[in-house]
Amino acid sequence: MDLIQLILISLIQGISEFLPISSSAHLVLLPKLMSWNDQGLSIDIAAHLGSLLAVIYYFRTDFINIVVNGFGPVFGSKYARVDYKLFWLIILASLPALIGGFIFHDVISTYLRNPLVIAFTTIFFGFFLWISDIVGKKSRKITTITKKDALIIGLSQVLSLIPGTSRSGITMTTGLLLGLDRQTAIKFSFFMSVPIISMAASYEAWNLIQDGELIIIKDFLITIFFSATSSFFTIHFFLKFIDKIGMIPFVIYRLILGITLLFIFL
């Protein structure tokens, strides 16, 4: 695999993982347009690891507080109730998708990883994102998230198993519909990405071991670097500008992307 291909795959993974635009749609479209072969499991793992490292590093202070306080009662130490609560809300919100992925992974890979499915879900959930940004009250902060909210957002995340939905997109959409402000909906979605990306990378690593695929260390490290870098800056600028631009630019982009996929594959 040449350097340009590695960099483009890494950049697209890093950007589309955290924006509500569907990474699967891009990863279907790019090889088609460029006439590339599949990049292989090791590059998929590296790209996911890059995104994971970026989100953990960007929110490192938050995650340290959340994890330390989340396990505070276990060790009998003092803990901040807000971070303790948030730790378990993230766990609760992540469980439905983790269970759903374990049960339905093979079915989805066999029947739904289809360009036309991706095109329709990209368009449909793009409209859904638009509606949520219009009707959502956008008044609730992260301290107001309840177990019910976390479970509803977590259940919506199961839909992201359908290619084209966008994990970040559907969780942000649901958060907005529940009245969370944009910053809160986005941050909670990013926090939820850690267990999901970790499990996805672990599953791919297991398949890599089973298949005995050779890892080219140089390509692996290059992919991690560019995925992490693009993910970091995507998170930063998304949070910085989202209150000014809203979700409409991403809705329009999703519609264009979905229509492009329909045009190519119909």
C-alpha positions in Angstrom: 0.0 0.0 0.0 1.5 3.3 -1.0 1.9 6.3 1.3 -0.8 8.5 -0.3 -3.4 5.7 0.1 -2.4 5.3 3.8 -2.6 9.0 4.5 -6.0 9.4 2.8 -7.5 6.5 4.6 -6.1 7.7 7.9 -7.4 11.3 7.3 -10.8 10.2 6.3 -11.1 7.8 9.3 -10.0 10.5 11.7 -12.3 13.2 10.3 -15.4 11.1 9.7 -15.2 9.2 13.0 -16.1 12.2 15.0 -18.2 14.3 12.6 -21.8 13.3 12.0 -21.1 12.4 8.4 -20.7 8.6 8.4 -17.2 7.0 8.1 -18.6 3.9 6.4 -20.0 6.0 3.5 -16.6 7.5 2.9 -14.7 4.3 3.2 -17.0 2.8 0.6 -16.8 5.7 -1.8 -13.0 6.4 -1.6 -11.8 2.9 -2.8 -14.4 3.0 -5.6 -13.3 6.4 -6.8 -9.6 5.6 -6.5 -9.9 1.9 -7.7 -8.1 0.7 -4.6 -8.0 -2.7 -3.1 -9.2 -3.3 0.5 -6.6 -1.9 3.0 -6.7 -4.9 5.3 -7.4 -5.5 9.0 -4.1 -4.1 10.3 -4.7 -0.7 8.7 -8.3 -0.7 10.1 -7.0 -1.4 13.5 -4.3 1.3 13.2 -6.9 3.9 12.0 -9.2 3.1 15.0 -6.3 3.3 17.4 -5.4 6.7 16.1 -8.9 8.0 16.7 -9.0 6.4 20.1 -5.7 8.0 21.2 -6.8 11.4 19.9 -10.1 11.5 21.8 -8.5 10.2 25.0 -5.7 12.7 24.8 -8.0 15.6 23.9 -10.2 14.9 26.9 -7.4 13.5 29.1 -8.3 15.7 32.1 -12.0 14.7 31.9 -11.2 11.0 31.5 -8.7 10.9 34.4 -11.4 12.5 36.6 -14.1 10.3 35.3 -12.2 7.0 35.7 -10.6 7.9 39.1 -13.9 9.0 40.6 -15.8 6.2 38.8 -13.8 3.6 40.8 -13.5 5.8 43.9 -16.0 3.9 46.0 -14.4 0.6 45.2 -11.2 1.7 46.9 -13.0 3.6 49.7 -11.5 6.9 48.6 -13.2 10.3 48.3 -14.8 10.9 45.0 -16.7 13.6 43.0 -20.3 12.5 42.6 -20.6 14.3 39.2 -17.7 12.4 37.6 -18.7 9.1 39.4 -22.2 9.4 37.9 -20.8 10.3 34.4 -18.5 7.2 34.5 -21.5 4.9 34.9 -23.7 6.8 32.5 -21.0 6.2 29.8 -20.9 2.5 30.6 -24.7 2.3 30.5 -24.9 4.2 27.2 -22.3 1.9 25.7 -23.8 -1.4 26.6 -26.6 -1.6 24.0 -24.2 -1.1 21.0 -21.6 -3.5 22.5 -24.2 -6.2 22.9 -25.9 -5.5 19.6 -22.5 -5.5 17.8 -21.7 -8.9 19.3 -25.1 -10.4 18.3 -25.6 -8.8 14.9 -22.1 -8.2 13.5 -22.2 -11.2 11.1 -25.7 -10.4 9.8 -24.8 -6.7 9.3 -21.5 -7.6 7.5 -23.3 -10.0 5.2 -26.5 -8.2 4.3 -26.2 -4.5 5.1 -22.7 -3.5 4.1 -24.1 -2.5 0.7 -23.5 0.9 -1.0 -27.2 1.4 -1.6 -28.0 0.8 2.1 -25.3 3.2 3.0 -26.6 5.8 0.6 -30.1 5.6 2.0 -29.1 5.7 5.6 -26.7 8.6 5.0 -29.6 10.6 3.5 -32.3 9.5 6.0 -30.3 10.1 9.2 -29.0 13.3 7.7 -32.6 14.6 7.7 -33.0 13.2 11.2 -30.0 15.2 12.4 -31.5 18.4 10.8 -34.8 17.9 12.6 -33.1 17.3 15.9 -31.1 20.5 15.6 -34.3 22.5 14.9 -36.7 21.1 17.5 -34.2 20.3 20.3 -34.4 22.8 23.2 -30.6 22.8 23.5 -30.8 23.8 27.2 -29.5 20.9 29.2 -25.9 20.5 30.5 -23.9 17.3 31.0 -24.8 17.3 34.8 -28.5 16.9 33.9 -28.1 13.6 32.0 -30.0 10.8 33.7 -29.9 7.0 33.5 -32.9 7.2 31.2 -31.2 9.6 28.9 -28.0 7.5 28.8 -30.0 4.4 28.0 -32.0 6.1 25.2 -28.8 7.5 23.6 -27.2 4.1 24.0 -30.1 2.3 22.3 -29.9 4.8 19.4 -26.3 4.0 19.1 -27.3 0.5 18.1 -28.6 2.0 14.8 -25.0 3.0 14.0 -24.3 -0.7 13.4 -26.1 -0.1 10.1 -23.5 1.3 7.8 -24.1 4.9 6.8 -25.9 5.9 10.0 -22.9 7.4 11.7 -22.2 6.6 15.3 -21.5 10.2 16.3 -24.4 11.4 14.1 -27.1 9.3 15.7 -25.9 9.8 19.3 -25.7 13.6 18.8 -29.1 13.5 17.1 -30.6 11.7 20.1 -28.9 13.9 22.6 -30.3 17.0 20.9 -33.8 15.6 20.8 -33.5 15.0 24.6 -32.8 18.7 25.0 -29.0 18.6 25.5 -27.2 21.6 24.2 -24.9 21.0 21.2 -21.6 21.0 23.3 -23.1 18.5 25.7 -24.5 16.2 23.1 -21.2 16.2 21.2 -19.0 15.7 24.3 -21.2 12.8 25.6 -21.0 11.3 22.1 -17.2 11.6 22.2 -17.0 10.1 25.6 -19.1 7.1 24.5 -16.8 6.6 21.5 -14.0 5.3 23.8 -15.5 2.0 24.8 -17.0 1.5 21.4 -13.8 2.2 19.4 -11.8 0.1 22.0 -14.1 -2.9 21.5 -14.1 -2.5 17.7 -10.3 -2.4 17.6 -10.1 -5.4 19.9 -12.4 -7.4 17.7 -10.5 -6.5 14.6 -7.2 -7.4 16.4 -8.7 -10.8 17.3 -9.6 -11.4 13.6 -6.2 -10.3 12.6 -4.6 -12.9 14.9 -7.0 -15.5 13.6 -6.3 -14.7 10.0 -2.5 -14.5 10.6 -2.3 -11.3 8.5 1.2 -9.8 8.4 1.5 -6.3 10.0 3.8 -3.9 8.3 5.0 -1.8 11.2 5.8 1.3 9.2 2.4 1.4 7.6 0.8 0.7 10.9 2.5 3.6 12.6 1.9 6.0 9.7 -1.8 5.2 9.9 -2.0 5.7 13.6 -0.2 9.1 13.3 -2.4 10.6 10.6 -5.6 9.2 12.0 -4.7 10.5 15.5 -3.7 13.9 14.1 -6.8 14.4 12.0 -9.1 13.1 14.8 -7.5 15.6 17.3 -8.0 18.6 15.1 -11.5 17.5 14.0 -12.6 17.3 17.6 -11.0 20.6 18.4 -12.5 22.6 15.6 -15.9 20.8 15.7 -16.4 21.9 19.3 -15.0 25.4 18.7 -17.3 26.2 15.7 -20.5 24.1 16.2 -22.4 26.7 18.1 -21.8 29.2 15.3 -22.5 26.9 12.3 -25.0 24.4 13.7 -25.6 21.0 12.1 -26.9 22.3 8.7 -23.5 22.1 6.9 -23.2 18.4 7.9 -26.8 17.7 6.9 -26.2 19.2 3.4 -22.9 17.3 3.1 -24.7 14.0 4.0 -27.3 14.6 1.4 -24.7 15.3 -1.3 -22.7 12.2 -0.3 -25.8 10.0 -0.2 -27.0 11.2 -3.6 -23.4 10.7 -5.0 -23.5 7.1 -3.8 -26.9 6.5 -5.4 -25.6 8.0 -8.6 -22.6 5.7 -8.7 -24.1 2.4 -7.5 -27.7 2.5 -8.8 
